[in-house]
Amino acid sequence: MIPARRFALALAALVLFAGFAALGTWQVVRLRWKTDLIARVEQRVHAAPVAAPGPAQWPQVARASHEYRHVRVAGVFLYPLSTPVQAVTELGGGFWVLTPLRTDDGALVLVNRGFVQTYTPQAADERRVALSGLLRISEPGGAFLRNNDPAANRWYSRDVQAIAAARGLSPVAPYFIDADANSPGAPGPVGGLTVIAFHNNHLVYALTWYALALMVAGACVYVRRQPE
């Protein structure tokens, strides 16, 4: 009969082995999901631009299906209603300039026209513009340890709903557009600085969990060979 102590150790080792193996398998599943996501995003970013979702499509806009889709839009910028959002880019510290665009069908879409180191309000200009860019999902709340302060016009994230409320914009699309570098419009902001990066350490995590499972199995073999 197996001594009670060895039985308890074997049972604990079995639980640990199964747990570590399950975690490793879960990370493999996550790796496949992340790889597919990166492939889909790359396809969207480099695809020819399509029409930005209109009001009838706004309820269906979601991160999984729409973010980073390459879209095009046309209309008139409402420059006096622009919002500077603090940002740090490869060009240094400064601001994203989010300007509402009244589209040809009368809807409003916030467009991140690009980056400036110093923000200067711009006068109204009724010229029609057409541009393309990447559809982005709203960033509610603020940034790390910094909350948006609409009353003081201090913005740390591109929170579409909060900006729309502060500027009295309605109806406004539930997303914003990061303008391409070559998009026409007012001079000044530098577009095309969207950073697309996905952390993908799932393979490392999977190998780590599987290694721990093998270590448990090896320890069991070692203990089993020891004399009672």
Sequence and secondary structure as in RCSB ss.txt:
>XXXX:A:sequence
MIPARRFALALAALVLFAGFAALGTWQVVRLRWKTDLIARVEQRVHAAPVAAPGPAQWPQVARASHEYRHVRVAG
VFLYPLSTPVQAVTELGGGFWVLTPLRTDDGALVLVNRGFVQTYTPQAADERRVALSGLLRISEPGGAFLRNNDP
AANRWYSRDVQAIAAARGLSPVAPYFIDADANSPGAPGPVGGLTVIAFHNNHLVYALTWYALALMVAGACVYVRR
QPE
>XXXX:A:secstr
   HHHHHHHHHHHHHHHHHHHHHHHHHHHHHHHHHHHHHHHHHHHS  EE   GGGGGG  HHHHTT EEEEEE
EE GGG EEEEEEETTEEEEEEEEEEEETTS EEEEEEEEESS         EEEEEEEEEE   SEETTEE BG
GGTB SS  HHHHHHHHT  SEEEEEEEE TT  SSSS B           HHHHHHHHHHHHHHHHHHHHHHHH
S  
